[in-house]
Amino acid sequence: MNNLFRYALLKRSIDILFSTIGITVFFFPVLLIGIMIRSTSKGHLFHRAYRIGKEEKPFVMFKIRTMIVNTPVKSFESLKEPEKFYVRFGKALRLSGIDELPQLYNILKGEMSLVGPRPTLFDQTDLIDLREENNIYKVKPGLTGYAQINGRTKLTSASKVSLDKYYLDNISLKLDMIILFKTLPAIIKDIRIAKDQKENTISDVKKVFTEVS
């Protein structure tokens, strides 16, 4: 049994174990969030969308719905004025990564893994081209990944693929564990940055009104 096969077998076992535990632990919290969303917005609890998976095979990825039902089907970064599409609590759910919890089901099914490059949307043509050039689609997409602990959505497509390539070239159980342990601190850092930006914006607005008066 070679090292790569052993790694794949162990990784799949870990995916099954932790996705099963995660689904059990988070079932009722997700249900409660769903009730809150349904009480303030029309539509289903889960957002189901096609993503590109391993070997470029499409699959249906699940997320907690954070946007209103008539939001254009495209990447968040390409939306004009994305703030106006959020449901109540939607931004907080997205920023914290809680909206990704239903992907534990995708992991259990074997369509995703706990760690890997994030699934690609079909309108992200520049990202798709770069991933094809660098053979990134040879591994399963992940709930979290090397790019997620190094900038998340603030990264350019080229930067994402560069980080994905690093992961692919250095793939190991040790690197997977490092990424998992660094995911929560990375999310907390993003939340703090967003909070600081909001406070700075409010401060700037107050300053303008003070100068005008």
Wavefront OBJ file of the C-alpha trace (Angstrom):
o trace
v 0.000 0.000 0.000
v 1.671 3.241 -1.132
v 1.593 6.443 0.915
v -0.871 8.250 -1.378
v -3.403 5.422 -1.221
v -2.998 5.179 2.559
v -3.529 8.927 2.854
v -6.682 8.815 0.674
v -8.114 5.929 2.706
v -7.404 7.631 6.023
v -8.711 10.975 4.786
v -11.990 9.404 3.646
v -12.378 7.688 7.015
v -11.848 11.007 8.804
v -14.338 12.711 6.472
v -17.014 10.110 7.231
v -16.386 10.223 10.989
v -16.377 13.985 11.418
v -19.181 14.717 8.942
v -21.384 12.221 10.818
v -20.497 13.842 14.157
v -21.006 17.328 12.688
v -24.425 16.517 11.227
v -25.514 15.088 14.594
v -24.210 18.036 16.622
v -25.394 20.830 14.319
v -28.754 19.381 13.208
v -30.883 21.285 15.710
v -28.894 24.576 15.558
v -29.261 24.552 11.748
v -32.978 23.774 12.132
v -33.355 26.746 14.498
v -31.514 29.019 12.053
v -33.822 27.735 9.314
v -36.911 28.660 11.317
v -35.500 32.169 11.834
v -34.770 32.565 8.113
v -38.171 31.237 7.028
v -39.930 33.585 9.447
v -38.333 36.654 7.842
v -37.827 35.605 4.208
v -39.643 33.577 1.564
v -37.904 30.506 0.215
v -36.269 27.277 1.343
v -33.842 26.899 4.233
v -31.133 25.437 2.011
v -29.581 27.015 -1.043
v -28.789 24.303 -3.590
v -26.411 25.199 -6.390
v -24.282 23.345 -8.917
v -20.548 23.449 -8.313
v -17.565 21.903 -10.076
v -16.090 18.985 -8.155
v -13.311 16.443 -8.543
v -12.384 15.691 -12.158
v -14.638 18.669 -13.075
v -17.799 16.685 -12.376
v -20.753 18.909 -11.355
v -22.559 18.262 -8.092
v -25.260 19.951 -6.014
v -23.715 21.768 -3.052
v -25.824 22.693 -0.031
v -25.639 25.898 1.995
v -27.891 27.669 4.470
v -29.681 30.301 2.397
v -28.294 33.745 3.198
v -29.716 35.577 0.166
v -33.241 36.377 -0.987
v -34.770 34.004 -3.543
v -34.367 36.247 -6.614
v -30.611 36.803 -6.146
v -28.735 36.329 -9.462
v -26.967 32.967 -9.702
v -23.359 34.098 -9.793
v -20.349 34.372 -7.510
v -20.730 36.731 -4.548
v -17.780 38.835 -5.684
v -19.432 39.563 -9.043
v -22.739 40.757 -7.548
v -23.466 44.466 -7.728
v -24.457 45.795 -4.296
v -24.494 42.327 -2.658
v -25.617 43.810 0.663
v -29.144 44.360 -0.663
v -29.613 40.623 -1.316
v -28.950 39.394 2.229
v -31.775 37.914 4.293
v -31.920 38.868 7.964
v -28.799 37.496 9.711
v -27.517 36.445 6.267
v -24.333 38.489 6.370
v -23.413 37.186 9.823
v -24.034 33.600 8.722
v -21.885 34.037 5.642
v -19.064 35.884 7.399
v -18.879 33.283 10.172
v -19.002 30.354 7.749
v -22.033 28.885 9.518
v -23.887 28.863 6.187
v -21.443 26.178 4.984
v -22.473 23.588 7.620
v -24.900 21.712 5.303
v -21.877 20.753 3.205
v -21.172 18.140 5.867
v -23.795 16.152 3.954
v -21.805 16.602 0.730
v -18.739 15.334 2.600
v -20.613 12.291 3.899
v -21.743 11.518 0.335
v -18.148 11.676 -0.877
v -18.598 14.726 -3.146
v -16.441 16.906 -0.910
v -13.815 16.562 1.801
v -13.180 18.456 5.024
v -10.064 19.960 3.433
v -9.469 20.844 -0.204
v -9.839 23.707 -2.705
v -13.237 25.376 -2.371
v -15.823 24.285 -4.998
v -15.896 26.412 -8.155
v -18.968 28.215 -9.494
v -19.603 27.849 -13.213
v -19.374 31.605 -13.848
v -15.833 31.811 -12.410
v -14.247 31.204 -15.805
v -10.881 32.748 -14.928
v -10.614 30.561 -11.823
v -11.705 27.469 -13.773
v -9.073 28.062 -16.480
v -6.293 28.517 -13.925
v -7.349 25.428 -11.973
v -7.416 23.359 -15.159
v -3.912 24.558 -16.051
v -2.637 23.558 -12.612
v -4.520 20.254 -12.371
v -6.351 21.369 -9.206
v -9.449 19.343 -10.059
v -7.635 16.069 -9.379
v -8.649 16.401 -5.691
v -12.048 16.780 -4.053
v -13.211 20.284 -3.129
v -13.209 21.028 0.588
v -15.263 22.632 3.322
v -12.121 24.591 4.113
v -8.774 24.845 2.371
v -5.349 26.428 2.242
v -6.738 29.518 0.507
v -9.410 29.889 3.225
v -6.804 30.303 5.960
v -4.844 32.758 3.827
v -7.395 35.373 2.813
v -10.675 33.644 1.858
v -12.772 35.828 -0.512
v -10.266 38.710 -0.496
v -7.919 36.761 -2.757
v -7.661 37.087 -6.524
v -8.225 34.014 -8.690
v -4.482 33.776 -9.351
v -3.704 33.907 -5.629
v -6.314 31.249 -4.860
v -4.898 28.890 -7.470
v -1.348 29.523 -6.262
v -2.409 28.477 -2.762
v -4.396 25.533 -4.137
v -1.285 24.419 -6.042
v 0.793 24.610 -2.878
v -1.756 22.370 -1.155
v -1.750 19.923 -4.068
v 2.056 19.739 -4.152
v 2.345 19.262 -0.383
v -0.793 17.251 0.309
v -0.594 15.275 3.549
v -2.607 14.492 6.651
v -0.381 16.864 8.628
v -1.179 19.776 6.286
v -4.904 18.916 6.471
v -4.765 19.088 10.280
v -2.935 22.432 10.175
v -5.591 23.856 7.839
v -8.440 22.585 10.044
v -6.914 24.065 13.201
v -6.260 27.428 11.494
v -9.728 27.747 9.934
v -11.548 29.097 13.013
v -8.844 31.707 13.819
v -8.998 32.833 10.159
v -12.791 33.261 10.383
v -12.507 35.186 13.669
v -9.885 37.457 12.083
v -12.224 38.207 9.152
v -15.091 38.998 11.533
v -12.884 41.417 13.482
v -11.738 43.124 10.278
v -15.350 43.499 9.105
v -16.328 44.893 12.508
v -13.454 47.406 12.448
v -14.392 48.481 8.910
v -18.002 49.018 9.986
v -16.954 51.044 13.035
v -14.592 53.135 10.903
v -17.370 53.781 8.367
v -19.770 54.891 11.111
v -17.035 57.114 12.561
v -16.405 58.710 9.145
v -20.132 59.387 8.667
v -20.380 61.011 12.101
v -17.338 63.146 11.298
v -18.934 64.379 8.053
v -22.164 65.322 9.831
v -20.206 67.110 12.568
v -18.250 69.138 10.021
v -21.410 70.040 8.109
v -23.247 71.189 11.249
l 1 2 3 4 5 6 7 8 9 10 11 12 13 14 15 16 17 18 19 20 21 22 23 24 25 26 27 28 29 30 31 32 33 34 35 36 37 38 39 40 41 42 43 44 45 46 47 48 49 50 51 52 53 54 55 56 57 58 59 60 61 62 63 64 65 66 67 68 69 70 71 72 73 74 75 76 77 78 79 80 81 82 83 84 85 86 87 88 89 90 91 92 93 94 95 96 97 98 99 100 101 102 103 104 105 106 107 108 109 110 111 112 113 114 115 116 117 118 119 120 121 122 123 124 125 126 127 128 129 130 131 132 133 134 135 136 137 138 139 140 141 142 143 144 145 146 147 148 149 150 151 152 153 154 155 156 157 158 159 160 161 162 163 164 165 166 167 168 169 170 171 172 173 174 175 176 177 178 179 180 181 182 183 184 185 186 187 188 189 190 191 192 193 194 195 196 197 198 199 200 201 202 203 204 205 206 207 208 209 210 211 212 213
